[in-house]
Amino acid sequence: MKKLLTIFTFLLFGIVAAQAQGKKYNVYAVGFYNLENLFDTCHDAGKNDYEYLPDGRNRWNGLKYSHKLKNMARVLSEMGTDFLPNVGCAFIGVSEVENAKCLTDLCNQAPLKARGFKFCHIEGPDKRGVDCALLYNPKFFKVRNVKLVPYVYDLPKDKDRATRGFLTVSGTLADEHVTVVVCHWPSRGAEPHYRNLAGRQVRALKDSLVKDDPKVKVFVMGDMNDDPTDKSMTTELGCKPEINQVGPKEMYNPWYNVLVKKGTGTLMYQGGWNLFDQIVMTPNLLNQNGKTDYSTLKYRRHEVFRRDYLFQKEGKYKGNTLRTHAGGVWLDGYSDHLPTVVYVMKETK
């Protein structure tokens, strides 16, 4: 099985099949990317988007917006291509996008339009106006249902507050029922309590999805604003760092060891790495106890997506991610986060 991903041939519609021991396997990539403030140049009523207007702090105008779209499309179209050249991801969760117009403009960028990318989005209650969405290639992922599950505060002092919910998209991938929960949990400016609460709520959501259909394969992905080692992920969401540790009601988190053992992540703060951008999965996506059964859709590998152009090349912040703005200066960059990708595969009949 070590040779499973070493030989690639292209099949109809660009699905990639890995060949080994006389068998063929369809391979699919799924990803997540925090787009870091993908705003258009117009004010959305009721939203605090003023810094991303032409006369706002960032002097956000048509030129900067068009460059931002082009830069985001470049990254999104290249995610997953390390193992699936010219194919990329079947679907990608995204965060920090202002509205459906931005998503329409994004999907109309040449590299995404060429693959026919579409999106799922429901306008949320975030005061700043940023939402989560799911971009998907309809050749591979067929959408069944979309809903936005609200984040519910539990403290009296927060009764009038509202923040990003959990975008839940049910669909079909490789002829199997797959549901994706795209998250952007409360920021580090808030106490850990609020991210722990998000973990409990997403776990309850995942449990309800599995109760409704025990065969559903669930991905929870997003900018959790917590590391894989934090309580919100390990205890509240119930994630385990090793495949054979994952119980029936828990989830597998492949990013724990990326941070702890490899010492790298998806965003840098004060010279050290955090890994907030995570994709975790239910145990029916795993081969446990030494099995190598790919008769159904199963996890194969994961990666933090890296390209040289995503990093600053010089100066005080050399080695950091190349952002759109820094210190009030437009850098024409990408995001303060790096994307993450998970590969799954299934034997062809």
Short mmCIF file of the C-alpha atoms (twelve columns), coordinates in Angstrom:
data_MODEL
# 
_entry.id   MODEL 
# 
loop_
_atom_site.group_PDB 
_atom_site.id 
_atom_site.type_symbol 
_atom_site.label_atom_id 
_atom_site.label_alt_id 
_atom_site.label_comp_id 
_atom_site.label_asym_id 
_atom_site.label_seq_id 
_atom_site.Cartn_x 
_atom_site.Cartn_y 
_atom_site.Cartn_z 
_atom_site.pdbx_PDB_model_num 
ATOM 1   C CA . MET A 1   0.000   0.000  0.000   1 
ATOM 2   C CA . LYS A 2   3.004   2.324  0.258   1 
ATOM 3   C CA . LYS A 3   2.906   2.660  -3.510  1 
ATOM 4   C CA . LEU A 4   -0.771  3.590  -3.489  1 
ATOM 5   C CA . LEU A 5   -0.238  7.219  -4.414  1 
ATOM 6   C CA . THR A 6   2.857   6.931  -6.543  1 
ATOM 7   C CA . ILE A 7   1.305   6.351  -9.966  1 
ATOM 8   C CA . PHE A 8   -1.436  8.625  -11.279 1 
ATOM 9   C CA . THR A 9   -3.568  8.354  -14.406 1 
ATOM 10  C CA . PHE A 10  -6.343  10.697 -15.432 1 
ATOM 11  C CA . LEU A 11  -9.862  9.412  -15.896 1 
ATOM 12  C CA . LEU A 12  -13.006 10.995 -17.309 1 
ATOM 13  C CA . PHE A 13  -13.749 14.473 -15.866 1 
ATOM 14  C CA . GLY A 14  -10.250 14.637 -14.380 1 
ATOM 15  C CA . ILE A 15  -10.872 12.324 -11.426 1 
ATOM 16  C CA . VAL A 16  -7.511  10.881 -10.485 1 
ATOM 17  C CA . ALA A 17  -7.047  7.157  -9.949  1 
ATOM 18  C CA . ALA A 18  -4.098  5.819  -8.002  1 
ATOM 19  C CA . GLN A 19  -3.110  2.354  -9.162  1 
ATOM 20  C CA . ALA A 20  -1.610  -0.330 -6.941  1 
ATOM 21  C CA . GLN A 21  -1.665  -4.104 -6.922  1 
ATOM 22  C CA . GLY A 22  -4.036  -4.189 -9.881  1 
ATOM 23  C CA . LYS A 23  -6.613  -1.934 -8.199  1 
ATOM 24  C CA . LYS A 24  -7.663  1.607  -9.005  1 
ATOM 25  C CA . TYR A 25  -8.684  4.283  -6.556  1 
ATOM 26  C CA . ASN A 26  -10.397 7.609  -7.077  1 
ATOM 27  C CA . VAL A 27  -8.703  10.298 -5.011  1 
ATOM 28  C CA . TYR A 28  -10.405 13.503 -3.847  1 
ATOM 29  C CA . ALA A 29  -9.050  16.573 -2.059  1 
ATOM 30  C CA . VAL A 30  -11.038 18.695 0.396   1 
ATOM 31  C CA . GLY A 31  -9.699  21.916 1.862   1 
ATOM 32  C CA . PHE A 32  -10.147 24.965 4.053   1 
ATOM 33  C CA . TYR A 33  -8.833  28.518 3.676   1 
ATOM 34  C CA . ASN A 34  -9.331  31.688 5.701   1 
ATOM 35  C CA . LEU A 35  -9.510  34.386 2.999   1 
ATOM 36  C CA . GLU A 36  -8.661  37.203 5.440   1 
ATOM 37  C CA . ASN A 37  -11.210 39.914 4.804   1 
ATOM 38  C CA . LEU A 38  -12.581 39.335 1.329   1 
ATOM 39  C CA . PHE A 39  -14.735 42.480 1.216   1 
ATOM 40  C CA . ASP A 40  -16.228 44.242 -1.769  1 
ATOM 41  C CA . THR A 41  -16.102 48.053 -1.958  1 
ATOM 42  C CA . CYS A 42  -19.750 48.729 -1.054  1 
ATOM 43  C CA . HIS A 43  -21.346 49.181 2.361   1 
ATOM 44  C CA . ASP A 44  -23.631 46.397 3.577   1 
ATOM 45  C CA . ALA A 45  -26.460 47.878 5.644   1 
ATOM 46  C CA . GLY A 46  -26.162 47.088 9.326   1 
ATOM 47  C CA . LYS A 47  -22.577 45.841 9.071   1 
ATOM 48  C CA . ASN A 48  -19.403 47.420 10.423  1 
ATOM 49  C CA . ASP A 49  -17.489 47.143 7.144   1 
ATOM 50  C CA . TYR A 50  -16.352 50.766 7.020   1 
ATOM 51  C CA . GLU A 51  -12.602 50.046 6.976   1 
ATOM 52  C CA . TYR A 52  -13.141 48.223 3.676   1 
ATOM 53  C CA . LEU A 53  -14.701 51.127 1.815   1 
ATOM 54  C CA . PRO A 54  -12.912 53.568 -0.546  1 
ATOM 55  C CA . ASP A 55  -12.830 56.255 2.153   1 
ATOM 56  C CA . GLY A 56  -12.154 53.822 4.996   1 
ATOM 57  C CA . ARG A 57  -8.957  53.117 6.872   1 
ATOM 58  C CA . ASN A 58  -7.713  50.625 4.263   1 
ATOM 59  C CA . ARG A 59  -8.699  52.825 1.281   1 
ATOM 60  C CA . TRP A 60  -10.302 49.720 -0.188  1 
ATOM 61  C CA . ASN A 61  -11.048 50.334 -3.863  1 
ATOM 62  C CA . GLY A 62  -11.746 48.463 -7.091  1 
ATOM 63  C CA . LEU A 63  -8.065  47.894 -7.856  1 
ATOM 64  C CA . LYS A 64  -7.342  46.342 -4.467  1 
ATOM 65  C CA . TYR A 65  -10.537 44.268 -4.597  1 
ATOM 66  C CA . SER A 66  -9.716  42.894 -8.046  1 
ATOM 67  C CA . HIS A 67  -6.194  41.980 -6.915  1 
ATOM 68  C CA . LYS A 68  -7.576  40.292 -3.805  1 
ATOM 69  C CA . LEU A 69  -9.959  38.179 -5.914  1 
ATOM 70  C CA . LYS A 70  -7.159  37.187 -8.279  1 
ATOM 71  C CA . ASN A 71  -4.845  36.261 -5.412  1 
ATOM 72  C CA . MET A 72  -7.491  34.203 -3.591  1 
ATOM 73  C CA . ALA A 73  -8.450  32.381 -6.794  1 
ATOM 74  C CA . ARG A 74  -4.826  31.486 -7.410  1 
ATOM 75  C CA . VAL A 75  -4.495  29.800 -4.033  1 
ATOM 76  C CA . LEU A 76  -7.884  28.086 -4.147  1 
ATOM 77  C CA . SER A 77  -7.260  26.692 -7.620  1 
ATOM 78  C CA . GLU A 78  -3.838  25.323 -6.634  1 
ATOM 79  C CA . MET A 79  -4.966  23.648 -3.407  1 
ATOM 80  C CA . GLY A 80  -4.853  19.882 -3.811  1 
ATOM 81  C CA . THR A 81  -2.854  19.979 -7.028  1 
ATOM 82  C CA . ASP A 82  0.278   18.525 -5.426  1 
ATOM 83  C CA . PHE A 83  -1.402  15.124 -5.817  1 
ATOM 84  C CA . LEU A 84  -4.239  15.984 -8.183  1 
ATOM 85  C CA . PRO A 85  -2.672  18.117 -10.942 1 
ATOM 86  C CA . ASN A 86  -5.177  20.186 -12.925 1 
ATOM 87  C CA . VAL A 87  -7.982  18.858 -10.712 1 
ATOM 88  C CA . GLY A 88  -7.592  20.358 -7.231  1 
ATOM 89  C CA . CYS A 89  -10.208 20.189 -4.522  1 
ATOM 90  C CA . ALA A 90  -13.705 18.758 -4.718  1 
ATOM 91  C CA . PHE A 91  -14.785 21.337 -2.130  1 
ATOM 92  C CA . ILE A 92  -13.165 24.027 -0.001  1 
ATOM 93  C CA . GLY A 93  -14.565 25.676 3.109   1 
ATOM 94  C CA . VAL A 94  -13.727 29.364 3.400   1 
ATOM 95  C CA . SER A 95  -14.093 32.019 6.082   1 
ATOM 96  C CA . GLU A 96  -13.946 35.821 6.267   1 
ATOM 97  C CA . VAL A 97  -15.967 36.494 3.131   1 
ATOM 98  C CA . GLU A 98  -18.382 39.416 3.205   1 
ATOM 99  C CA . ASN A 99  -21.313 38.306 1.057   1 
ATOM 100 C CA . ALA A 100 -22.645 36.398 -1.947  1 
ATOM 101 C CA . LYS A 101 -21.411 39.093 -4.340  1 
ATOM 102 C CA . CYS A 102 -17.830 38.468 -3.270  1 
ATOM 103 C CA . LEU A 103 -18.329 34.737 -3.764  1 
ATOM 104 C CA . THR A 104 -19.854 35.264 -7.203  1 
ATOM 105 C CA . ASP A 105 -16.919 37.483 -8.191  1 
ATOM 106 C CA . LEU A 106 -14.496 34.918 -6.792  1 
ATOM 107 C CA . CYS A 107 -16.006 31.989 -8.694  1 
ATOM 108 C CA . ASN A 108 -15.883 34.102 -11.861 1 
ATOM 109 C CA . GLN A 109 -12.088 34.331 -11.637 1 
ATOM 110 C CA . ALA A 110 -10.545 32.421 -14.541 1 
ATOM 111 C CA . PRO A 111 -8.965  29.443 -12.719 1 
ATOM 112 C CA . LEU A 112 -12.114 28.722 -10.703 1 
ATOM 113 C CA . LYS A 113 -14.525 29.443 -13.555 1 
ATOM 114 C CA . ALA A 114 -12.620 26.984 -15.765 1 
ATOM 115 C CA . ARG A 115 -13.508 24.206 -13.313 1 
ATOM 116 C CA . GLY A 116 -17.101 25.365 -12.900 1 
ATOM 117 C CA . PHE A 117 -16.844 26.163 -9.198  1 
ATOM 118 C CA . LYS A 118 -20.047 27.113 -7.372  1 
ATOM 119 C CA . PHE A 119 -20.692 28.123 -3.776  1 
ATOM 120 C CA . CYS A 120 -23.000 27.619 -0.807  1 
ATOM 121 C CA . HIS A 121 -23.541 30.604 1.473   1 
ATOM 122 C CA . ILE A 122 -26.123 31.929 3.924   1 
ATOM 123 C CA . GLU A 123 -25.809 35.487 5.191   1 
ATOM 124 C CA . GLY A 124 -24.969 35.404 8.887   1 
ATOM 125 C CA . PRO A 125 -25.353 37.781 11.831  1 
ATOM 126 C CA . ASP A 126 -21.694 38.702 12.359  1 
ATOM 127 C CA . LYS A 127 -21.449 42.407 13.194  1 
ATOM 128 C CA . ARG A 128 -18.447 42.958 10.930  1 
ATOM 129 C CA . GLY A 129 -20.192 41.134 8.118   1 
ATOM 130 C CA . VAL A 130 -17.832 38.187 7.580   1 
ATOM 131 C CA . ASP A 131 -19.315 34.761 6.856   1 
ATOM 132 C CA . CYS A 132 -18.302 31.212 6.059   1 
ATOM 133 C CA . ALA A 133 -19.021 29.560 2.718   1 
ATOM 134 C CA . LEU A 134 -18.347 26.352 0.825   1 
ATOM 135 C CA . LEU A 135 -16.871 26.418 -2.666  1 
ATOM 136 C CA . TYR A 136 -17.382 23.205 -4.594  1 
ATOM 137 C CA . ASN A 137 -16.735 21.576 -7.940  1 
ATOM 138 C CA . PRO A 138 -20.088 20.123 -9.080  1 
ATOM 139 C CA . LYS A 139 -18.299 17.470 -11.128 1 
ATOM 140 C CA . PHE A 140 -17.347 15.795 -7.866  1 
ATOM 141 C CA . PHE A 141 -19.626 17.107 -5.099  1 
ATOM 142 C CA . LYS A 142 -23.419 17.264 -5.435  1 
ATOM 143 C CA . VAL A 143 -25.162 19.511 -2.920  1 
ATOM 144 C CA . ARG A 144 -28.293 18.172 -1.199  1 
ATOM 145 C CA . ASN A 145 -29.037 20.663 1.544   1 
ATOM 146 C CA . VAL A 146 -27.597 23.846 3.069   1 
ATOM 147 C CA . LYS A 147 -28.363 25.355 6.477   1 
ATOM 148 C CA . LEU A 148 -26.762 27.788 8.894   1 
ATOM 149 C CA . VAL A 149 -26.839 26.495 12.467  1 
ATOM 150 C CA . PRO A 150 -26.539 29.456 14.870  1 
ATOM 151 C CA . TYR A 151 -23.900 29.809 17.538  1 
ATOM 152 C CA . VAL A 152 -25.870 30.231 20.782  1 
ATOM 153 C CA . TYR A 153 -24.387 32.221 23.661  1 
ATOM 154 C CA . ASP A 154 -25.014 30.805 27.134  1 
ATOM 155 C CA . LEU A 155 -24.177 33.759 29.405  1 
ATOM 156 C CA . PRO A 156 -26.781 36.445 30.295  1 
ATOM 157 C CA . LYS A 157 -24.352 39.247 29.452  1 
ATOM 158 C CA . ASP A 158 -24.255 38.018 25.840  1 
ATOM 159 C CA . LYS A 159 -28.008 37.827 25.210  1 
ATOM 160 C CA . ASP A 160 -27.937 40.621 22.617  1 
ATOM 161 C CA . ARG A 161 -24.787 39.455 20.821  1 
ATOM 162 C CA . ALA A 162 -24.557 37.488 17.603  1 
ATOM 163 C CA . THR A 163 -21.676 35.881 15.783  1 
ATOM 164 C CA . ARG A 164 -20.895 33.467 12.990  1 
ATOM 165 C CA . GLY A 165 -22.861 30.233 12.900  1 
ATOM 166 C CA . PHE A 166 -21.911 26.829 11.532  1 
ATOM 167 C CA . LEU A 167 -22.548 26.460 7.802   1 
ATOM 168 C CA . THR A 168 -23.709 22.882 7.271   1 
ATOM 169 C CA . VAL A 169 -23.731 21.492 3.740   1 
ATOM 170 C CA . SER A 170 -24.972 17.994 2.991   1 
ATOM 171 C CA . GLY A 171 -24.096 16.390 -0.321  1 
ATOM 172 C CA . THR A 172 -22.744 13.440 -2.271  1 
ATOM 173 C CA . LEU A 173 -19.065 12.704 -2.873  1 
ATOM 174 C CA . ALA A 174 -18.006 9.443  -4.548  1 
ATOM 175 C CA . ASP A 175 -21.626 8.244  -4.371  1 
ATOM 176 C CA . GLU A 176 -21.631 8.586  -0.585  1 
ATOM 177 C CA . HIS A 177 -23.450 10.910 1.797   1 
ATOM 178 C CA . VAL A 178 -20.954 13.507 3.041   1 
ATOM 179 C CA . THR A 179 -21.717 16.523 5.235   1 
ATOM 180 C CA . VAL A 180 -19.370 19.463 5.759   1 
ATOM 181 C CA . VAL A 181 -19.595 21.846 8.721   1 
ATOM 182 C CA . VAL A 182 -17.668 25.073 8.008   1 
ATOM 183 C CA . CYS A 183 -16.749 27.087 11.104  1 
ATOM 184 C CA . HIS A 184 -15.150 30.326 12.209  1 
ATOM 185 C CA . TRP A 185 -15.156 30.175 15.990  1 
ATOM 186 C CA . PRO A 186 -14.933 33.241 18.300  1 
ATOM 187 C CA . SER A 187 -11.620 35.063 18.140  1 
ATOM 188 C CA . ARG A 188 -8.747  34.947 20.575  1 
ATOM 189 C CA . GLY A 189 -9.938  38.318 21.781  1 
ATOM 190 C CA . ALA A 190 -12.673 36.385 23.593  1 
ATOM 191 C CA . GLU A 191 -12.187 34.067 26.566  1 
ATOM 192 C CA . PRO A 192 -11.588 30.330 25.941  1 
ATOM 193 C CA . HIS A 193 -15.107 29.723 27.265  1 
ATOM 194 C CA . TYR A 194 -16.586 30.909 23.980  1 
ATOM 195 C CA . ARG A 195 -14.515 28.551 21.826  1 
ATOM 196 C CA . ASN A 196 -15.188 25.689 24.234  1 
ATOM 197 C CA . LEU A 197 -18.867 26.453 23.808  1 
ATOM 198 C CA . ALA A 198 -18.428 26.324 20.028  1 
ATOM 199 C CA . GLY A 199 -16.772 22.911 20.353  1 
ATOM 200 C CA . ARG A 200 -19.694 21.548 22.394  1 
ATOM 201 C CA . GLN A 201 -22.245 22.933 19.971  1 
ATOM 202 C CA . VAL A 202 -20.494 21.558 16.892  1 
ATOM 203 C CA . ARG A 203 -20.163 18.168 18.578  1 
ATOM 204 C CA . ALA A 204 -23.899 18.160 19.265  1 
ATOM 205 C CA . LEU A 205 -24.503 19.133 15.632  1 
ATOM 206 C CA . LYS A 206 -22.247 16.333 14.407  1 
ATOM 207 C CA . ASP A 207 -24.007 13.842 16.685  1 
ATOM 208 C CA . SER A 208 -27.398 14.908 15.329  1 
ATOM 209 C CA . LEU A 209 -26.176 14.438 11.745  1 
ATOM 210 C CA . VAL A 210 -24.940 10.934 12.555  1 
ATOM 211 C CA . LYS A 211 -28.161 10.073 14.392  1 
ATOM 212 C CA . ASP A 212 -30.164 11.135 11.348  1 
ATOM 213 C CA . ASP A 213 -27.973 8.988  9.062   1 
ATOM 214 C CA . PRO A 214 -25.439 6.666  10.747  1 
ATOM 215 C CA . LYS A 215 -23.623 6.253  7.409   1 
ATOM 216 C CA . VAL A 216 -22.996 9.965  6.860   1 
ATOM 217 C CA . LYS A 217 -19.333 10.932 6.716   1 
ATOM 218 C CA . VAL A 218 -18.773 14.270 8.424   1 
ATOM 219 C CA . PHE A 219 -15.970 16.779 7.992   1 
ATOM 220 C CA . VAL A 220 -15.769 19.652 10.473  1 
ATOM 221 C CA . MET A 221 -13.462 22.339 9.154   1 
ATOM 222 C CA . GLY A 222 -12.646 25.939 9.802   1 
ATOM 223 C CA . ASP A 223 -10.662 28.601 11.570  1 
ATOM 224 C CA . MET A 224 -11.209 27.435 15.134  1 
ATOM 225 C CA . ASN A 225 -9.099  30.240 16.658  1 
ATOM 226 C CA . ASP A 226 -7.692  27.457 18.827  1 
ATOM 227 C CA . ASP A 227 -4.922  24.938 18.321  1 
ATOM 228 C CA . PRO A 228 -5.516  21.166 18.030  1 
ATOM 229 C CA . THR A 229 -4.134  20.872 21.569  1 
ATOM 230 C CA . ASP A 230 -6.745  23.185 23.113  1 
ATOM 231 C CA . LYS A 231 -9.716  21.998 25.165  1 
ATOM 232 C CA . SER A 232 -12.248 23.172 22.590  1 
ATOM 233 C CA . MET A 233 -10.853 20.597 20.142  1 
ATOM 234 C CA . THR A 234 -9.637  17.758 22.370  1 
ATOM 235 C CA . THR A 235 -12.414 17.642 24.974  1 
ATOM 236 C CA . GLU A 236 -15.410 19.583 23.728  1 
ATOM 237 C CA . LEU A 237 -15.348 18.477 20.078  1 
ATOM 238 C CA . GLY A 238 -13.817 15.145 21.073  1 
ATOM 239 C CA . CYS A 239 -10.871 15.010 18.671  1 
ATOM 240 C CA . LYS A 240 -8.053  12.475 18.947  1 
ATOM 241 C CA . PRO A 241 -4.537  12.806 17.470  1 
ATOM 242 C CA . GLU A 242 -4.093  9.128  16.545  1 
ATOM 243 C CA . ILE A 243 -6.344  7.117  14.247  1 
ATOM 244 C CA . ASN A 244 -6.557  4.106  16.549  1 
ATOM 245 C CA . GLN A 245 -7.565  6.312  19.505  1 
ATOM 246 C CA . VAL A 246 -10.763 7.523  17.841  1 
ATOM 247 C CA . GLY A 247 -13.901 6.080  19.395  1 
ATOM 248 C CA . PRO A 248 -17.332 5.784  17.741  1 
ATOM 249 C CA . LYS A 249 -18.492 9.205  18.993  1 
ATOM 250 C CA . GLU A 250 -15.176 11.024 18.546  1 
ATOM 251 C CA . MET A 251 -13.307 12.583 15.625  1 
ATOM 252 C CA . TYR A 252 -9.824  12.327 14.170  1 
ATOM 253 C CA . ASN A 253 -7.611  15.418 14.124  1 
ATOM 254 C CA . PRO A 254 -4.547  14.901 11.898  1 
ATOM 255 C CA . TRP A 255 -3.254  18.403 12.677  1 
ATOM 256 C CA . TYR A 256 -2.360  17.715 16.311  1 
ATOM 257 C CA . ASN A 257 0.921   16.062 15.396  1 
ATOM 258 C CA . VAL A 258 1.665   18.620 12.687  1 
ATOM 259 C CA . LEU A 259 1.808   21.254 15.426  1 
ATOM 260 C CA . VAL A 260 3.227   19.185 18.286  1 
ATOM 261 C CA . LYS A 261 5.721   16.909 16.519  1 
ATOM 262 C CA . LYS A 262 6.587   18.909 13.399  1 
ATOM 263 C CA . GLY A 263 6.396   22.312 15.088  1 
ATOM 264 C CA . THR A 264 4.624   24.038 12.216  1 
ATOM 265 C CA . GLY A 265 1.183   25.444 11.579  1 
ATOM 266 C CA . THR A 266 -1.001  27.740 9.507   1 
ATOM 267 C CA . LEU A 267 -0.383  31.177 11.026  1 
ATOM 268 C CA . MET A 268 2.448   32.794 12.907  1 
ATOM 269 C CA . TYR A 269 2.194   34.921 16.034  1 
ATOM 270 C CA . GLN A 270 5.191   36.514 17.755  1 
ATOM 271 C CA . GLY A 271 7.574   34.174 15.974  1 
ATOM 272 C CA . GLY A 272 5.744   30.961 16.796  1 
ATOM 273 C CA . TRP A 273 3.278   28.816 14.854  1 
ATOM 274 C CA . ASN A 274 -0.378  28.260 15.625  1 
ATOM 275 C CA . LEU A 275 -2.579  25.821 13.761  1 
ATOM 276 C CA . PHE A 276 -6.116  27.209 13.849  1 
ATOM 277 C CA . ASP A 277 -7.152  25.988 10.372  1 
ATOM 278 C CA . GLN A 278 -8.243  22.421 10.899  1 
ATOM 279 C CA . ILE A 279 -10.193 19.684 9.113   1 
ATOM 280 C CA . VAL A 280 -11.367 16.850 11.366  1 
ATOM 281 C CA . MET A 281 -13.468 13.813 10.491  1 
ATOM 282 C CA . THR A 282 -15.742 11.100 11.838  1 
ATOM 283 C CA . PRO A 283 -14.345 7.575  12.398  1 
ATOM 284 C CA . ASN A 284 -16.182 6.070  9.410   1 
ATOM 285 C CA . LEU A 285 -13.637 7.948  7.254   1 
ATOM 286 C CA . LEU A 286 -10.748 6.061  8.875   1 
ATOM 287 C CA . ASN A 287 -8.942  2.780  8.359   1 
ATOM 288 C CA . GLN A 288 -8.337  1.694  11.944  1 
ATOM 289 C CA . ASN A 289 -6.401  -1.191 13.514  1 
ATOM 290 C CA . GLY A 290 -4.166  -1.728 10.518  1 
ATOM 291 C CA . LYS A 291 -6.922  -2.114 7.941   1 
ATOM 292 C CA . THR A 292 -6.475  -0.924 4.368   1 
ATOM 293 C CA . ASP A 293 -10.063 -1.124 3.184   1 
ATOM 294 C CA . TYR A 294 -10.927 1.528  0.602   1 
ATOM 295 C CA . SER A 295 -14.184 -0.028 -0.539  1 
ATOM 296 C CA . THR A 296 -15.792 3.104  0.870   1 
ATOM 297 C CA . LEU A 297 -14.457 6.661  1.070   1 
ATOM 298 C CA . LYS A 298 -11.515 6.809  3.493   1 
ATOM 299 C CA . TYR A 299 -8.875  9.278  4.671   1 
ATOM 300 C CA . ARG A 300 -5.432  8.910  3.124   1 
ATOM 301 C CA . ARG A 301 -3.252  11.931 3.972   1 
ATOM 302 C CA . HIS A 302 -3.209  15.644 4.823   1 
ATOM 303 C CA . GLU A 303 -1.063  18.709 4.217   1 
ATOM 304 C CA . VAL A 304 -0.645  22.361 5.061   1 
ATOM 305 C CA . PHE A 305 -0.681  23.968 1.618   1 
ATOM 306 C CA . ARG A 306 2.502   25.987 1.086   1 
ATOM 307 C CA . ARG A 307 3.805   28.004 -1.830  1 
ATOM 308 C CA . ASP A 308 6.739   30.429 -1.794  1 
ATOM 309 C CA . TYR A 309 4.496   33.282 -2.900  1 
ATOM 310 C CA . LEU A 310 2.459   32.969 0.309   1 
ATOM 311 C CA . PHE A 311 5.362   34.157 2.467   1 
ATOM 312 C CA . GLN A 312 7.227   37.423 3.005   1 
ATOM 313 C CA . LYS A 313 10.673  37.230 1.461   1 
ATOM 314 C CA . GLU A 314 12.484  39.974 3.330   1 
ATOM 315 C CA . GLY A 315 12.386  42.484 6.144   1 
ATOM 316 C CA . LYS A 316 11.416  42.211 9.779   1 
ATOM 317 C CA . TYR A 317 8.657   39.722 9.093   1 
ATOM 318 C CA . LYS A 318 10.546  37.488 6.673   1 
ATOM 319 C CA . GLY A 319 9.058   33.989 6.811   1 
ATOM 320 C CA . ASN A 320 5.648   35.205 7.934   1 
ATOM 321 C CA . THR A 321 2.600   34.843 5.737   1 
ATOM 322 C CA . LEU A 322 2.214   37.596 3.145   1 
ATOM 323 C CA . ARG A 323 -0.976  39.444 4.074   1 
ATOM 324 C CA . THR A 324 -3.166  41.842 2.147   1 
ATOM 325 C CA . HIS A 325 -2.329  44.659 4.587   1 
ATOM 326 C CA . ALA A 326 0.256   45.051 7.325   1 
ATOM 327 C CA . GLY A 327 0.934   48.130 9.402   1 
ATOM 328 C CA . GLY A 328 -1.541  50.116 7.318   1 
ATOM 329 C CA . VAL A 329 0.333   49.308 4.097   1 
ATOM 330 C CA . TRP A 330 -1.227  47.437 1.187   1 
ATOM 331 C CA . LEU A 331 1.063   44.479 0.431   1 
ATOM 332 C CA . ASP A 332 -1.075  42.986 -2.328  1 
ATOM 333 C CA . GLY A 333 -0.698  39.668 -0.525  1 
ATOM 334 C CA . TYR A 334 -2.914  36.736 0.305   1 
ATOM 335 C CA . SER A 335 -3.895  35.914 3.886   1 
ATOM 336 C CA . ASP A 336 -2.507  35.704 7.400   1 
ATOM 337 C CA . HIS A 337 -3.477  32.003 7.295   1 
ATOM 338 C CA . LEU A 338 -2.248  29.080 5.207   1 
ATOM 339 C CA . PRO A 339 -4.755  26.623 3.739   1 
ATOM 340 C CA . THR A 340 -5.128  22.995 4.799   1 
ATOM 341 C CA . VAL A 341 -5.991  19.997 2.617   1 
ATOM 342 C CA . VAL A 342 -7.116  16.430 3.320   1 
ATOM 343 C CA . TYR A 343 -7.059  13.653 0.712   1 
ATOM 344 C CA . VAL A 344 -9.596  10.833 0.728   1 
ATOM 345 C CA . MET A 345 -9.965  7.947  -1.678  1 
ATOM 346 C CA . LYS A 346 -12.156 5.040  -2.712  1 
ATOM 347 C CA . GLU A 347 -11.602 1.933  -4.763  1 
ATOM 348 C CA . THR A 348 -13.214 1.990  -8.187  1 
ATOM 349 C CA . LYS A 349 -15.415 -0.939 -9.141  1 
# 
